[in-house]
Every structure is written in C-alpha cells, then in structure tokens.
Amino acid sequence: MKKFLLVTDLDNTLVGDDLALAKLNQCLIQHREQYNTQIVYATGRSLTLYHELATEKSLLAPDALITSVGTEIYLEGSKTPDQAWSDKLSSNWNLEQIIAITNHFADLVPQPESEQGAFKASYFLTPESAKSTLPQLKQQLQAQGLEAKLIYSSSQDLDILPTQADKGMAMTFLRQNWQIEPTCTVACGDSGNDLALFQSGLECGIIVGNAQPELLQWHYMNPNSNRYLAIAHCAGGILEGLEHFDFL
Ligand SMILES: [Mg+2]
C-alpha cells in the first residue's frame, strides 16, 4: 500500500452505482488518512453542474476539480479557476472566431449557457450528423487558421477546446505540480472525453465495465498493459482496477 493520485471521471464512472460508490469512498477515506492519497475529479460538467451532482450524491471533497472537459481547474474548493492553467490555455485561442464558424452548421445545437466557457464551446450533435459535420468543421477551422480540438462524447456532446486542453493535459499539469510519478497515478473513465486520460499510457488506467463504445474501440485498437478494463460497472470497476494495480 502506498500513496497514489486518483483522477476519475464522474458520470457513469465514479457515479452510477450508489452501493459501490459508498464502498469505494470508505476505502479512499482510509487511504487518505493513512497515505495522504489525493483525489481529483475530472468531469465534462461545469462547476455549476458539478455542484448539482455533489448535492445529489455522496462525493468526497476532492483535492482538485478538473471541470468542463479539462478547461478549468479548481484547487481545494476554490471558486475561481486556477490562473496558471487558464494562462496556459489562452494562447492561440479565439472563441469568437470559432463560434462564428459553428454558427454556419445547423445541426450543431448549442448546449445551455452554463456549459459554455472561456475555453469551451459545447454543442449537441447526433451521431448521424457527426459523421459529416465533424470533418467539415475541422476543415473550416483549419482553413481559417484556428487551432482547436474537437472532442465528441457519448454520441451526443461536441466540445471545442484549445489544443492545450483536455482532461489528460489537466491531469498532467496537476500531477507535475504535485510531483507525483505517473506510476503512482490512476486515471478512470467511461467515455470519449476520458480518452485523453489514457492517451499518454504512462499513468495506470481503469476503464469501467460499462464504458461507451467509442472508448472501448480505442482501447482495443491501442493496447497498453498499463490500462485495465474492469468487469464491474462504475465505482465497482474502479475498486476492481485499484486492486488489480495493487493500490488497495
Ligand atoms: Mg463519464
């Protein structure tokens, strides 16, 4: 047993099975007390929607919160995004010009105002439309010299982010600031916007048993012995993976 950094997605990863979550929380509380283990939630939700979830489910207070698909980091309960991370994301990012282009696509339906951010434009997009819209949008952004990353998740959410932003890059930023080795870091997820948590392949990865097809497909096409596909769903899958990696 040793200290580790747990970075986990919330919806359908940490949250989704209340009994398993209670069991995992018990283990994490003990681990935190004994080994000073650190917990980070990495979610596609905004801070507003995170607080909504936190009132419904029993979530342990995290050491840091990565929200809005990695575009905002909040340290230890702070209500303002970490300035150093925001500064990193602001270079080569022009939200107004990006929105001007997305306005030409009728099948991109803007998500609610609470889900839009200084470094994130979010839309609903059906899988049928995604096939043609995503390449066209990418091409138009490129033609205008705009640097942006498109992340399509759960067959419905399109997030347009700075190229320097995603959950994985935010995790690396925190891990390096806290001087934690990748081998002592565990990332957990279930859908397309969690793929970035597994992309470097250096950290231990847990994909929960109920993962979305887009993530499973990538997992099978990019095998890595540092990544574990759990059988159990949600928090049960995280528990199973932590035991697999000998963290618990
Ligand atoms: Mg999820």
Residues whose N, C-alpha, C, O or C-beta is under 5 A from the ligand:
A	BS01	MG	D9 L10 D11 N12 T13 D190 S191
